[in-house]
């Protein structure tokens, strides 16, 4: 097996994007569109930073995961990789659905008047007994990323191994395309086709079995992540050249999107195509910007990175439950947005850290339940 080269910029990006996820889920408590529970006051202005984050936050995670898969396959065969993915993704998913997610559903049922009793009464009488959420109470909620990533890893692993061990003309074409001035933008074509011709017909459900647009789009980003690392130094050199241009394109694309959402109400087919094109150009540009500037400034080790990179997975598993529990006690308080948001952010990070650092890290039996590898 070849020796893998650690990219600290990818580790930093992973930490940063998952940290932004906590801010995003706090924001979901205050914005106009639906979430599990909502604040007594909704803030219209908040939709714009939330929409900006929402464009690229999940796609970049799938790209990073595809990149990580390339490195993981450097030291594992297919059987080892398949089992490792189950241990890292399947077990935390099961534990999360059994222990972490039910308090979220319980609070949602309380707020909506669908249950009245203690959490233990709910867990004994309703959890896992009424079918799939939202009609029932079985759900993976924010952990939906794990089964999707597990599915993508298992499905694409044989293809990845073949591409990695026997580079084909396809990889050569990837390298050649990336070396063109705007070669990165060739890769938006499949994404645009999915956004234009599939997204209108398949709502994003995170339920896996009927989430066809989300599956096709996400697995494409995952596949791209592997291909870019397979391209070697060509990818990083091309990224260095495109990052400033991508920043300008991203600013223009998002500005046009905001104008489109504010001033153009038409829902005819040409308008849909134009919006789909702007969405894909926008999210792809910001992904390139983040990778480009991270490669320039963040590709260096540190103790903070080593700690954060290990903590990020347990934080991801824990955070939304903590956010919703805190938010439940803030719903009807006549406090400002800043006061409530500050409590939610500080409380979510703080309690997640206490559970991680004081409990999970100190009990080795808990490590595999939260996807932790052995410390280096």
Secondary structure, 3 states (H helix, E strand, C coil): CCCCCCCHHHHHHHHHHHHHHHHHHHHHCCCCCCCCCCCCCCCCCHHHHHHHHHHHHHHHHHHHHHHHHHHHCCCCCHHHHHHHHHHHHHHHHHHHHHHHCHHHHHHHHHHCCCCCCCHHHHHHHCCCCCCECCCCCECCHHHHHHHHHHHHHHHHHHHHHHHHHCCCHHHHHHHHHHCCCCHHHHHHHHHHHHHHHCHHHCCCCCCCCCCHHHHHHHHHHHHHHHHHHHCCHHHHHHHHHHHHHHHHHHHHHHHHHHHHHHHCCCCCHHHHHHHHHHHHHHHHHHHHHHHHHHHHHCCCCCHHHHHHHHHHHHHHHHHHHHHHHHHHCCCCCCCCHHHHHHHHHHHHHHHHHHHHHHHHCCCHHHHHHHCCCCCC
